Amino acid sequence: MSELSVQLYTVRDALAQDFDGTLGKLASFGFTHVEPYALLNFADELRRGLDRRGLTAPTAHVHLLGEDQDAICALAAQLGIQTIIEPYVD
């Protein structure tokens, strides 16, 4: 059976209040995977929090069009993200 992942955008308000604590809460619920969004905005928090909380991020939702794709891909590789999904194209 596949493991569930939480799309972090769905808990964005909680992340804004306490990023690390929110990751910890998700891990305490038994989640092992999360799906970040806006990678470059949360680079430091993700670098620290994923390992600390025993979480992985195999996928991410990130706006690629008109953004620094090299920086996004480099950070994704660093975090172990294998699939980047463009969430919306007008």
C-alpha positions as CSV (number, residue, x, y, z in Angstrom):
1,M,0.0,0.0,0.0
2,S,1.2,3.5,-0.8
3,E,2.0,5.8,2.1
4,L,0.0,9.0,2.6
5,S,1.5,12.4,2.2
6,V,0.2,15.7,3.5
7,Q,0.1,18.7,1.1
8,L,1.6,21.4,3.3
9,Y,-0.4,24.1,1.6
10,T,-3.5,22.6,3.4
11,V,-1.9,23.5,6.8
12,R,-0.3,26.8,5.7
13,D,-1.9,28.9,8.5
14,A,-0.5,26.5,11.1
15,L,2.9,26.6,9.4
16,A,2.9,30.4,9.4
17,Q,2.4,30.3,13.2
18,D,4.9,27.5,14.0
19,F,6.6,25.8,11.1
20,D,8.6,23.2,13.0
21,G,5.8,22.5,15.5
22,T,3.4,21.9,12.7
23,L,5.8,19.4,11.1
24,G,6.2,17.8,14.5
25,K,2.4,17.5,14.8
26,L,2.1,15.8,11.4
27,A,4.8,13.4,12.3
28,S,3.1,12.6,15.6
29,F,0.0,11.7,13.6
30,G,2.1,9.0,11.8
31,F,2.8,10.8,8.6
32,T,6.2,10.2,7.1
33,H,5.8,12.2,3.8
34,V,4.8,15.8,3.2
35,E,4.4,17.8,0.0
36,P,5.9,21.3,0.3
37,Y,4.8,24.3,-1.7
38,A,6.7,27.5,-2.5
39,L,10.0,25.8,-1.9
40,L,12.2,28.9,-2.0
41,N,10.1,30.7,0.5
42,F,10.6,27.9,3.1
43,A,14.1,26.6,2.2
44,D,15.7,26.9,5.6
45,E,12.6,25.6,7.5
46,L,12.4,22.6,5.3
47,R,16.1,21.9,5.5
48,R,15.9,21.9,9.3
49,G,12.5,20.5,9.8
50,L,12.2,17.5,7.5
51,D,15.2,15.6,9.0
52,R,14.5,16.7,12.5
53,R,10.9,15.4,12.3
54,G,11.7,12.2,10.4
55,L,9.8,13.4,7.3
56,T,10.5,13.1,3.6
57,A,9.2,15.1,0.7
58,P,9.1,13.0,-2.4
59,T,6.9,15.5,-4.3
60,A,6.3,19.3,-4.2
61,H,3.9,21.8,-5.6
62,V,5.9,24.8,-6.9
63,H,5.2,27.5,-9.4
64,L,7.9,27.0,-12.0
65,L,6.9,29.4,-14.8
66,G,8.6,32.8,-14.4
67,E,10.5,31.6,-11.3
68,D,14.2,30.7,-10.7
69,Q,13.9,27.1,-12.0
70,D,17.6,26.3,-11.4
71,A,17.3,27.3,-7.7
72,I,14.0,25.4,-7.3
73,C,15.5,22.2,-8.9
74,A,18.7,22.5,-6.8
75,L,16.8,22.9,-3.6
76,A,14.4,20.0,-4.6
77,A,17.4,17.8,-5.2
78,Q,18.9,18.7,-1.8
79,L,15.6,17.9,-0.1
80,G,15.2,14.6,-1.9
81,I,12.2,15.8,-3.9
82,Q,11.9,13.7,-7.1
83,T,8.7,15.2,-8.6
84,I,7.8,18.8,-8.9
85,I,4.2,19.7,-9.9
86,E,3.3,23.0,-11.4
87,P,0.0,23.7,-9.5
88,Y,-1.6,26.1,-12.0
89,V,-1.0,27.5,-15.4
90,D,-3.3,30.3,-16.6
